[in-house]
């Protein structure tokens, strides 16, 4: 590439026993000093992770100095070489590196030491792997070797690598090549079912959005016990799930929802994005009040697409909505944090939760999804079904991604909303973005003929416990539900209730069932090796909470529910 700086990385993934990636880099410098910098975070996961703590043994053929925790400076013009090791066995997540004898996962922001330059770049990465293992990535690959090419670091940091002996499985989509790599034990019939179901989801999302934005997409699915998580990329997603749960129909739906969620990011956030989301400064937090757009919208559509595709029954879909509502209703975090605050402080609050976060914080995923649900209902009702929230997304995609090739501001988001739907959504919904108040979601659901049903009242302590060596330890306190005069602390051991010894969660539930509603009980507590007695007035909760239609006739004839349940495709 003419007038470009060619930067060549060579990565060895052969040290699977000690779990080190060995990285070498060569380039020609025209400057007397070159800055090398390690990213502190990776796109899609908004927390400073200090990836440089996994970098060891830095060496260079030139004189060099480490000038910051994640920065090195190499002196001298001409040919420059440096190398280092990355430890990759700290944890298996979608946002870190991992390497063992079976497979390797590379999050490039956690592996690649960036050569800081204002010149146009061409970057190559050549891989050496253990025998029988191959490297896969959404990046362009040289047909004759394990060499990948990329034009800039933003693209590189958004393109994971996966090292495995498993072969990609085609989803059989003609107009855009889609593959999935499944790492882990899964029977062939389940693999076939998963691929067939995933194909339906992919095709529905593309149909809804008006086509595929790329020529190739790679799903990476790692099956590991107790694992769960997903991270979106511009032409790929990395997903982790527990294989022991897949046979359970409800858990299988969670897997589909996870894959559906990460795939929809192909449009929402990777192309339809608030202006703060690229290009990035990887040295510091990338603050934005619009993370609710990135994740709230996607969180609404993941279950909505499963409903449209027939994977979720109506009752199951309503149960999922109510589950999200209850995550907010059961806590008092909305008294302290607005939706925009939740987005802005994600770096040190949402991703660094404390034992009191349920009382002081909310999730922009959860509340953002509920807000979009309410917007969707408002749009459908006021336009008699001629418009939907999807028209807003398509309008943003057309103007800011395809035409202007940039992100958008909050004001531009609501301007496009008005232009595409004819409604001033800002006036109605801005309050729920900027203020620490609850969204009246049940009022909006009532328009669809849906209401809350709470049955089977039960006694509630206002706190929960975990079992530890036949002891019950307080692990979460709900300040909005617990008797405010009861002196119960996190970590307290609950020994007995009204003189009856406790030994398990089931034992605790059994005792509570026999108590009168809202009665006062006596707790015997061990706190820091001191025995205390605490009086507590029981709260009333409900064992079964669901969303239901006011009556079956409403379900069949309510025009707004029929509009909501309709697919709004291109």
C-alpha positions, -999 to 999 in steps of 0.1 A, spaced: 0 0 0 16 32 -12 26 58 15 15 35 43 32 22 74 34 -16 72 32 -31 106 38 -68 109 27 -88 139 37 -125 144 18 -144 170 27 -178 184 -1 -197 201 19 -229 207 26 -225 245 -6 -240 256 8 -254 288 19 -221 303 -9 -203 284 12 -176 268 8 -159 234 42 -148 221 39 -116 200 66 -101 178 63 -70 158 83 -54 130 79 -20 113 100 8 98 99 41 117 106 76 102 105 91 137 133 93 163 108 80 189 78 57 185 51 52 211 36 18 217 4 16 236 -18 -12 250 -56 -6 251 -72 -4 285 -106 -16 273 -123 -33 244 -153 -21 224 -187 -34 236 -175 -39 272 -174 -5 290 -149 -9 318 -112 -1 322 -96 -36 322 -59 -26 322 -49 -53 297 -13 -43 301 -12 -63 334 -11 -95 313 18 -83 292 52 -97 303 88 -98 291 88 -68 268 120 -66 247 132 -46 217 162 -45 195 162 -7 200 166 14 231 133 16 249 116 28 281 83 20 297 68 54 303 34 45 317 15 13 328 3 7 293 29 27 273 64 20 259 86 43 239 111 29 214 140 51 202 156 53 167 146 56 131 146 27 106 137 -9 114 121 -15 147 114 -48 163 99 -57 197 83 -87 214 64 -97 245 43 -124 260 6 -122 269 -7 -145 297 -41 -160 287 -55 -181 314 -68 -157 340 -104 -162 331 -125 -174 302 -148 -145 292 -159 -129 259 -137 -99 266 -103 -115 275 -77 -138 261 -76 -176 266 -53 -204 255 -51 -241 263 -45 -273 244 -81 -274 230 -87 -238 219 -76 -202 221 -97 -170 221 -81 -137 213 -96 -103 221 -72 -82 200 -74 -51 223 -60 -74 250 -32 -88 228 -19 -62 205 5 -34 215 -5 -6 192 21 14 172 9 49 176 11 67 142 -8 93 123 2 77 90 -21 54 70 -16 19 82 -16 -16 68 -14 -42 95 -7 -79 91 -9 -106 117 6 -140 110 -2 -169 133 17 -200 143 -5 -225 162 -2 -259 178 -6 -289 155 -41 -295 141 -54 -261 152 -65 -234 129 -72 -197 132 -106 -181 124 -115 -145 123 -139 -122 104 -108 -104 90 -95 -109 55 -72 -139 53 -44 -147 29 -55 -178 10 -22 -196 14 -12 -189 50 -24 -179 85 -19 -143 75 -46 -117 82 -47 -81 69 -64 -51 83 -62 -13 75 -66 2 110 -65 -6 147 -102 1 153 -111 -27 129 -84 -49 144 -96 -44 179 -131 -52 168 -122 -85 152 -115 -115 175 -95 -145 166 -105 -181 175 -80 -210 175 -96 -245 173 -97 -279 156 -135 -274 151 -147 -266 117 -171 -237 110 -206 -248 101 -224 -229 74 -259 -216 82 -268 -219 45 -277 -183 39 -272 -175 2 -268 -137 0 -243 -134 29 -220 -161 42 -228 -169 78 -209 -195 98 -208 -207 134 -180 -224 153 -192 -245 182 -165 -252 208 -174 -279 232 -194 -311 234 -228 -309 217 -247 -338 201 -251 -336 163 -289 -334 165 -286 -304 188 -260 -287 166 -284 -292 136 -314 -278 155 -293 -248 168 -281 -240 133 -316 -242 118 -330 -220 145 -302 -195 143 -307 -193 105 -344 -183 111 -333 -156 135 -306 -142 112 -330 -142 82 -358 -125 102 -334 -97 114 -321 -91 80 -356 -91 65 -367 -66 91 -337 -43 86 -338 -45 48 -309 -68 40 -274 -79 52 -249 -51 58 -219 -74 53 -207 -103 31 -195 -125 60 -204 -130 96 -190 -155 122 -207 -167 153 -183 -181 179 -200 -202 206 -179 -216 234 -197 -242 256 -183 -243 291 -199 -252 324 -214 -222 343 -205 -199 314 -227 -171 300 -220 -140 281 -218 -124 247 -198 -96 230 -207 -80 197 -183 -71 169 -187 -56 134 -187 -90 116 -187 -115 145 -199 -122 180 -183 -142 208 -208 -161 229 -204 -184 260 -230 -207 273 -234 -237 297 -238 -269 277 -254 -287 306 -284 -264 303 -291 -266 265 -314 -296 268 -337 -276 291 -362 -258 268 -362 -226 288 -324 -225 289 -322 -232 252 -344 -201 246 -319 -181 266 -292 -193 243 -312 -182 213 -319 -149 229 -282 -144 236 -273 -151 199 -302 -130 187 -291 -101 209 -255 -101 198 -264 -105 161 -287 -75 162 -257 -54 173 -246 -59 137 -269 -30 130 -276 -14 163 -243 0 177 -219 -13 151 -236 8 124 -264 26 140 -245 43 168 -244 73 191 -217 97 181 -194 87 211 -191 51 199 -161 55 175 -135 62 167 -122 54 202 -95 65 226 -86 32 242 -66 48 270 -96 62 289 -134 57 294 -155 64 264 -183 82 282 -218 85 268 -253 90 281 -267 69 252 -257 34 262 -294 28 266 -296 32 228 -269 6 223 -282 -20 247 -317 -10 256 -330 -11 220 -311 -44 214 -325 -58 247 -361 -50 235 -356 -66 201 -339 -99 212 -371 -113 228 -393 -95 203 -376 -112 174 -380 -146 192 -417 -138 195 -420 -129 158 -401 -160 148 -423 -183 168 -398 -194 193 -416 -177 221 -453 -182 228 -472 -150 238 -474 -161 274 -436 -167 275 -429 -134 259 -450 -116 285 -433 -135 313 -399 -122 300 -412 -87 299 -425 -90 335 -392 -105 346 -374 -73 333 -400 -50 349 -396 -68 383 -358 -63 381 -366 -26 385 -398 -27 406 -381 -49 433 -353 -24 438 -351 13 446 -322 21 423 -344 44 402 -346 67 432 -309 74 427 -301 69 391 -316 80 358 -313 61 326 -287 85 312 -268 84 345 -268 46 342 -253 49 308 -227 76 317 -215 58 349 -214 23 334 -176 23 336 -174 25 374 -209 14 385 -227 -10 361 -195 -30 354 -181 -26 389 -211 -34 411 -210 -33 448 -231 -53 473 -254 -23 475 -258 -17 437 -294 -31 437 -304 -2 459 -286 26 442 -282 17 405 -302 5 375 -293 -13 343 -294 6 310 -301 -28 294 -332 -34 315 -347 1 318 -336 9 282 -355 -21 269 -387 -11 289 -384 24 276 -383 11 240 -412 -12 247 -433 19 257 -421 39 227 -431 10 204 -466 9 219 -469 47 216 -458 47 179 -481 18 169 -511 34 187 -507 69 174 -499 59 138 -525 31 138 -498 6 130 -484 24 99 -451 31 118 -430 13 144 -398 19 164 -381 0 136 -387 29 113 -365 50 136 -337 26 133 -339 24 96 -340 62 94 -308 64 115 -292 37 95 -299 54 62 -289 90 72 -260 86 97 -244 53 86 -249 51 49 -251 88 40 -231 108 66 -210 79 78 -210 90 114 -228 86 147 -256 107 159 -264 129 190 -294 125 213 -311 155 195 -305 139 161 -319 106 174 -352 122 184 -352 144 152 -351 112 131 -378 97 153 -401 126 146 -392 126 109 -399 89 105 -429 85 127 -444 120 128 -444 119 166 -425 141 191 -412 112 213 -388 135 231 -415 154 249 -432 122 262 -401 102 271 -372 125 279 -382 127 315 -376 89 319 -341 95 304 -330 124 325 -348 120 358 -346 93 385 -382 82 382 -401 50 371 -416 45 337 -453 39 339 -450 8 319 -482 -8 331 -501 22 317 -486 15 283 -493 -23 285 -529 -16 294 -533 -1 260 -526 -36 246 -551 -50 270 -524 -64 292 -524 -62 330 -504 -74 360 -516 -104 379 -501 -111 413 -513 -142 433 -503 -164 461 -490 -138 487 -460 -149 507 -440 -134 536 -409 -115 526 -379 -107 548 -367 -79 526 -334 -96 522 -320 -128 508 -295 -154 521 -270 -178 507 -261 -211 522 -225 -216 535 -215 -246 556 -250 -251 570 -253 -214 578 -274 -188 562 -256 -155 554 -274 -123 543 -262 -116 508 -286 -90 495 -307 -64 512 -336 -47 495 -340 -13 511 -374 -7 495 -388 -39 510 -371 -45 544 -385 -32 576 -365 1 579 -361 -3 617 -346 -38 614 -308 -37 620 -298 -64 595 -264 -62 578 -249 -78 548 -229 -108 559 -250 -114 591 -255 -151 599 -292 -158 605 -292 -184 632 -329 -187 642 -363 -172 637 -386 -170 668 -363 -196 685 -364 -221 656 -329 -230 643 -322 -224 606 -301 -247 585 -311 -242 548 -330 -219 524 -358 -245 522 -359 -246 560 -362 -207 561 -390 -208 535 -409 -234 555 -408 -213 587 -419 -181 569 -449 -199 554 -463 -205 589 -461 -169 600 -490 -144 599 -488 -118 572 -470 -86 583 -463 -101 617 -432 -92 637 -406 -119 640 -374 -122 662 -342 -129 644 -312 -144 662 -281 -131 644 -244 -138 646 -224 -107 636 -186 -107 640 -189 -135 666 -214 -116 687 -250 -128 691 -277 -102 685 -315 -103 685 -333 -82 659 -371 -76 655 -383 -74 619 -418 -68 605 -425 -91 576 -433 -76 542 -458 -92 518 -447 -103 483 -463 -125 457 -450 -160 447 -466 -157 412 -465 -125 392 -475 -125 356 -487 -103 328 -521 -115 314 -547 -102 290 -577 -87 307 -597 -114 290 -594 -138 260 -616 -115 239 -591 -87 245 -563 -109 233 -581 -118 201 -597 -85 193 -575 -58 207 -563 -39 176 -532 -26 193 -520 -60 205 -525 -73 169 -504 -44 157 -477 -51 183 -476 -88 174 -472 -80 137 -439 -83 119 -428 -48 107 -404 -59 79 -390 -42 49 
